[in-house]
C-alpha cells in the first residue's frame, strides 16, 4: 500500500494506480471495500480505477464464487507495477536528497561560525535526516531531546532520547529544532534558555 498524503505530495493518477496494483499483487482476492481502505480511495474511485485497469489489460477479473471476484495482475500489470514503483522510489529519493541538501546548508553555516556542539530537539523522521547529514561534518551531537515523555529513554539512530530539562546542564553551542510540525512551540520553549546562555537556535 502506497499513499501520498499532505499538501505538497498529493495523490495522482499514477500514485493511485500504483497503490492499487501493489495491493492486488499482494492479495488478488481482497474485497473492494478493503481495497478502498488500504489505498485510501472511495468505493466509487475503486470501481472506476478497476474498470480502467481492466480496459488497459493490466488486471483480469475472475469469479471466486457466485458473489465475489478476484483481480489478478496480468503480465502487463506486473510490468506496469514495477515501472511505476521504480519512478515512485526515484521521486522519494530526489525529495530526500533535496531535504538533506537544505539541512546541509544549515549545518555548514553552523560549522563555519565555530558552533560545533549541538543538541537536537525533536525525535522525528527529520531528526534522522539531520543525524545522517551531520556524519559528514565536524559537528558533534551532545544530546537528542524531545518533549514527549513516552519517548524518553528510547533510542533513535543510536542516540538516547532525553527530556528537554537536561538542556540547562548541557554546554552546547546551538540547538537545532528537528521537528517541522512543532517548530513554533519548541522555539517558544527554547527562547528564554537561548537568551540566558547565548545559544543559537536553528530552525530548518
N, C-alpha and C positions, 0 to 999 in steps of 0.2 A: 504494500500500500504506500503510495507516494502522493503527498499533498503539499501544495504551496499555500501558505496562509500569510495574512498580513497585507499591509498597504502596498508594498513595493514588489512583492513576489506573489502576484495574483494568479489563480488558476487560469490556464489557457486550454485551447482545444488539444494541443499536443500533450499537455500535462494530464488532462482528464483521460485521454486515450491511453497514455502510458499507465496510469493508475489502474484503469480497467483491465488492460492486457496483463499487467503484472499480477493483479488479484486473481484473474481467471487462470493464469498459468499455474498458480498455487492451488486453486480449488475450482475446477470447472463446474462442479455441481452446486456452487454457492447460490442461494436464493437471491432474487433481485432485491429484496429488502435488505438482506445482509450485504449485498454488493454495494448498495447505496450508502449504508453505514460505514463500510470500510473505505470507500472512496470519497465520502463527503458530498455525494450527489443526491438530488431528489429522485423520487421514483420516476417522474416524467423524464428527467435527464438521462437516467439509466436506460429507460426504454429507447429513447432517441439514439443514444450512442450505440446500443446493442444492434439496433436496426442498421445503423451506418456501418458498423464493423462487419456485419454480415454482408451487406451490399458490396463492401470493399474486398470481400473474400478473406478477411483476417480471422474470422471465427465461424464455426459451424454450430448450428442449433440442433441438438439431438434430444429426443424424448428419453427421459429416465423412467417415467411411468405415465399413467393417464393424466396426471396433473402437473408434473414437473419436467423441467428441461435442464440440460447442461449445455454450457457454451465452451466449446473446445477450440483452442487456438489452432489454426492451420499452419502449414509451413511458412506461408507469407506472414501470418500473425506473429509467429515466433521471431521471424527476421525483423519485422517492424518493431517488436518489443525491444529487441537487442539494440537496434539503431536508435530508438528514442531514449533508451536508458543510457546509452553512451553520450548522447547530446545533453541529457539531464545532468549526468555526473560532471561533464566538462563545464557546464554552466555553474554548478555549485563550486567547482574548483576555482573558476575565474572569480566568483564572488568572494571566496575565502582569500584568494591571493590579493584582491583589491583591499579587503579589510586588513590583512596583515601588513600591506604597504602603508596604509593610513596610520596604523599603530606604530609601524617602524619609524615614521617621520616624527611622531611624538617622542618616542624613545631616543631618537638621535638628538633631538633638541635638549633633552634632559642630560644626556651623556656629555654633550658639548659644553653645557653650563656647569659641569662638575657635580651634578646631583645624581649620585650613583647608588645610594642606599634607599631602596624603595619598600613601601608597603602597598599591597594591592587590596582594595576594598570592593568586594562583590564576587562571591564564588559562583561564577556563571560560565556559560559556554564562551563568552567573550574573554573571560579571565584566562581560559585555557589557550586562546589565541595569543593573548598578551604574554603568557608564560613561554609559549613557543617562540615568539619573536625575541624575547629577552635572551634566549640562549645564544643568539648571535651577537651579543653586545658585551660590554664590560660592566653592565649593571648587575646589582645584587638584590635579590628579593629577601628582605628580612622576615616578612610575615605576610600571611594572607588572612584577611578578616572578613566577617560577614555579620549582618545584623540578625540573621535568623538563628535562634538558639538550637533548632534541630540540626543545623549544620556543624555546630561547634564540636570539635574533636574528630570529625570525619576528615578524609583526605581528598585532595584534588591535585592531580598531576604530581604526586609526591610531596605535597605541602599540606601540613595540618591546618585546618580552618579554625581560627581563633575568634573570640569576641572582640568587638571594637575597643573595649576599655583598656586593652593592652597597649593601645597607641601612646598613651601618656608616658609609658616607660620605654618606648622604642626610640632609639636615636637614629631616626631616618631623615633623609633629605627631602623626600617627596612622597605623596600618596596618590596613586593612580586609581581613579574610580572606574572599576571594570564591570559596572552594571549599567546598561543603557536605560533600562526601564525605571530604575530608582535613582538615577543620577542626581536629580534635584534634591531629593530627601537626604541622600548621603552628603551632598555638598553642604547643605544647611547644618548637618551634624558636625561636619569637619571644620567649618569656618572658624569657630572660637579657638579650637585647638591649633589650627594652622596659624592664626594671628598670634597666639601666645608663644608658639615655638618657631615661628618663621619658616613653616613648611610650605612647599609649593604643592598645590592641589591640581592635578591634571585630569581633565575630562576628555574622553575620547570623542 
